[in-house]
Amino acid sequence: MIDLRILREHPDLVRASQRARGADEAAVDALLAADEARRAAVARADGLRAEQKAISNSVRSATPDERPAVLQRAKELSTTVKEAEAAQLEADEALRQAHLAVPNVASPDAPPGGEDDFVTLELVGTPPTIEDPKDHLEIGNRLKAIDTERGAKVSGARFYFLTGIGAQLELALVNLAMAKADTFGFTPVIAPALVKPEAMEGTGFLGAHAAEVYKLADDDLYLVGTSEVALAGYHSDEILDADSLPLRYAGFSACFRREAGSYGKDTKGIIRVHWFDKVEMFSYVPADQAEAEHQRLLAWEREFLDALELSYRVIDVAAGDLGSSAVRKFDIEAWFPSQSAYRELTSTSNCTTFQARRLNIRSRSNAEGKSRVEHVATLNGTLCAVARTIACLLDHHQRPDGSVYVPEALRPYLGGRELLTPPAGR
C-alpha cells in the first residue's frame, strides 16, 4: 500500500504515477474520498464515545429529577455509538479496498509507457555468431536433456521433464546460484510453494496478475509464482530490530504460473512454462537505503550471468510494465542466437514500503532515548530462473558439432565437464 500521507500531501504525484503506468487516475480520487470518509467516521465515533463516557459519569452526580433524562440520553447514545462504530468498520473496509486498488508510486526515473517502451541501459558482451543456430529444444532433445512430449502427456501443455544432463544442469545452476548468494551475504532458504491469501495479497499478486495465479480452493492456499511471496511473508506482523537490517534471504522454491494471456508466445520449449524452479534474492532494508540496495541486487544478478559467460543487455522497465508493488524494475535479457533476440533471464524490483505496509513489517530503532518504529523497504531480484536459464545456456553456448560449451563456473557442479555432448548413438 502507498503511504496515505503522500496521497494527502501530493495527490498530483500519485496521479502522475497512474498516468505513467497507463492506469486509471480515478482510483486516486476514489482513495482520497475513502480516506476522507474514513477519517470523518472515526471522528464521529470518537466524539460519540467521549459523549457517552461523559454521560455515564454524570449519572452519579445527577439529581433524582435529572436522572431519568440522563439515563434516557445514555440509552440513546449507546445505540448511536453502535451505529457509528458499524459505520466506521464499513469505512475502514471501503478504505482498504480503495487502498489496494492503487499501485505503488512509480519512480519518476522509470520510463513512461508500456512493455515496449523500456530503455536499454547497457549492452554487455558480444553475441556469438553461429551459422544456422538450433533452438534450445532441438539441442536439448539431442542431449536427451529435455522431454516436453512426455511432460505434456503427464501434466499437459507447458510442462516438461529434465532428464540426464538436463537434470544435472538444474542442480548445478541451483548450487552455483546458492553459492553465489552466500558470498553476497544472503541466508539460503528453502521456501514453501504454497502460501495463504494474506501473503499473496500482501505482495501484490492478487491484483492485475491474479489470472496467472494457481489457487487450491479447497485449502484456501495459493501456489507461488516466485519465492518472493513466501520470503515477504516470512517477517509479516513483526517489528524487526533496526540494527539487524539489512536482512537478505536467497529462497529456492518451485514456482507456478498460468501464463494467462501469453498464448502464442514461446509455446515451444521451456522458456515460458507453467512450472519451474527458481532462486530468488529478497532484501529487507531501511526505507532510505532502498535505491542503493536495488543497485546492489542488479550488480549481483550481473555477476551471476557473467559467471555463465552470457552476453546480455540491462533494461530499465517502463512504468506501465511494472508490477503493482514496484516503483522501478531492471531486467537483464540474455542473447538467444536461435531467435536473434534478447530474452529476460532476471529481474529486480524496488518495492519501497508498499509490501511492508500490507504485511505489517516494521523496524524499531532507538536514538537519544527515543524509540522509533517505521515500515521497512522490501526488494526482490531473480538470481536464477532455472528452466529459462538452461534454455539460454543451450542456445547461447551451442557448437556446430551439436555439443554445448560449459562455462567454467559451472564445471565444478557438473563433474568437471567442459562440453555437453549427445549420448552415444544420437
Number of C-alpha atoms within 10 A of each C-alpha: 24 20 13 14 9 13 19 14 9 11 16 14 15 23 21 16 26 23 17 22 25 15 16 14 17 12 19 21 16 18 23 19 15 21 22 15 17 22 16 14 21 19 14 17 21 15 14 19 19 13 15 20 13 12 18 16 11 16 17 10 10 15 11 9 8 12 15 13 13 18 16 11 14 20 15 12 18 15 10 16 21 14 13 21 18 14 17 21 15 14 21 19 14 19 22 17 14 19 22 21 18 25 26 26 28 30 16 14 11 22 20 22 17 16 12 10 15 21 15 14 11 12 15 13 14 10 18 14 9 15 10 9 18 20 20 26 20 15 23 26 16 16 23 18 20 28 19 22 15 14 16 14 11 12 11 13 16 21 21 24 17 19 17 13 20 21 13 16 23 20 15 21 25 21 15 21 23 24 13 19 24 15 9 14 13 20 16 18 17 15 20 17 19 23 19 17 14 17 26 25 17 23 28 24 21 18 16 12 15 15 15 18 18 17 18 10 8 6 8 11 18 20 21 25 25 25 31 29 28 23 27 24 23 14 16 20 14 14 16 20 13 19 12 10 14 18 17 22 23 30 26 25 22 21 21 20 19 18 16 12 9 11 9 7 10 12 13 15 22 27 24 20 21 20 17 21 20 27 30 28 29 26 26 29 25 22 15 11 14 21 17 11 21 23 15 15 25 23 11 18 26 20 14 18 20 16 15 20 17 24 19 25 20 22 19 19 25 24 32 24 21 21 22 27 26 27 22 27 26 26 23 25 21 26 24 25 23 17 12 10 12 17 18 19 23 23 23 25 26 27 27 30 29 27 30 26 21 21 23 19 24 24 21 15 14 12 7 5 7 7 9 12 14 19 22 29 27 32 27 30 26 26 30 26 26 24 26 22 23 22 20 27 23 24 25 27 20 25 19 11 8 16 17 22 17 21 17 14 17 20 15 12 17 18 10 12 15 15 16 18 19 19 11 6 4 9
